[in-house]
């Protein structure tokens, strides 16, 4: 990458806290097990995120974006991740 080429900046993440995750899960009408296992998180841990007992780690936020974001949001994140290898 040359000096004139800019690396893409981190896209805005759709789900950054438990309240946002809970709202999306309810909107999608998924139970905790189905929603959280899609991104490799145990139901009990997802429950703690939703209750705001624990912060959602950035890697999980990224997986949530890829799994539940729109095609555009997911593509933007993937482009960012690949550019910053």
C-alpha positions as CSV (number, residue, x, y, z in Angstrom):
1,X,0.0,0.0,0.0
2,X,1.5,3.4,-1.0
3,X,1.4,6.5,1.2
4,X,-1.3,8.0,-0.9
5,X,-3.6,5.0,-0.4
6,X,-5.7,5.3,2.7
7,X,-6.7,2.3,4.8
8,X,-10.4,2.0,5.3
9,X,-11.5,3.2,8.7
10,X,-13.4,1.0,11.1
11,X,-17.1,1.1,10.2
12,X,-19.6,1.9,12.9
13,X,-20.7,-1.2,14.6
14,X,-24.4,-2.0,14.9
15,X,-24.2,-3.8,18.2
16,X,-21.8,-2.5,20.8
17,X,-23.7,-3.2,24.1
18,X,-26.1,-5.7,25.6
19,X,-29.2,-3.5,25.2
20,X,-28.6,-3.3,21.4
21,X,-28.0,-7.0,21.2
22,X,-31.2,-7.7,23.2
23,X,-33.3,-5.4,21.0
24,X,-32.0,-7.0,17.8
25,X,-32.6,-10.5,19.2
26,X,-36.1,-9.6,20.2
27,X,-36.7,-8.0,16.8
28,X,-35.5,-11.2,15.0
29,X,-37.6,-13.3,17.4
30,X,-34.7,-15.5,18.3
31,X,-34.1,-17.2,21.7
32,X,-30.7,-16.5,23.4
33,X,-29.2,-19.9,22.4
34,X,-29.8,-19.5,18.7
35,X,-28.8,-15.8,18.6
36,X,-25.6,-16.2,20.6
37,X,-24.4,-19.5,19.2
38,X,-24.4,-18.1,15.7
39,X,-21.3,-16.0,16.9
40,X,-19.8,-18.7,19.1
41,X,-21.0,-17.4,22.4
42,X,-22.6,-19.6,25.1
43,X,-26.2,-18.7,26.0
44,X,-25.2,-17.9,29.6
45,X,-22.6,-15.4,28.5
46,X,-25.0,-13.8,26.0
47,X,-27.4,-13.4,28.9
48,X,-24.8,-11.6,30.9
49,X,-24.2,-9.3,28.0
50,X,-27.9,-8.6,27.6
51,X,-28.2,-7.8,31.3
52,X,-25.3,-5.4,31.0
53,X,-23.3,-7.4,33.6
54,X,-20.4,-7.7,31.2
55,X,-19.3,-5.6,28.2
56,X,-19.3,-7.3,24.8
57,X,-15.7,-7.7,23.7
58,X,-14.7,-6.2,20.4
59,X,-14.1,-9.5,18.7
60,X,-17.7,-10.5,19.5
61,X,-19.0,-7.2,18.4
62,X,-17.3,-7.8,15.0
63,X,-18.8,-11.2,14.7
64,X,-22.2,-9.8,15.5
65,X,-21.8,-7.3,12.8
66,X,-20.8,-9.9,10.3
67,X,-23.6,-12.3,11.3
68,X,-26.5,-9.8,11.8
69,X,-25.5,-6.7,9.8
70,X,-26.8,-5.9,6.4
71,X,-24.8,-7.0,3.4
72,X,-23.3,-3.5,3.1
73,X,-22.4,-3.4,6.8
74,X,-20.8,-6.8,6.7
75,X,-18.9,-6.1,3.4
76,X,-17.6,-2.8,4.9
77,X,-16.3,-4.5,8.0
78,X,-14.7,-7.3,6.0
79,X,-13.0,-4.8,3.8
80,X,-11.7,-3.0,6.9
81,X,-10.4,-6.3,8.4
82,X,-8.6,-7.4,5.3
83,X,-7.0,-4.0,4.8
84,X,-5.6,-4.1,8.3
85,X,-4.0,-7.5,8.3
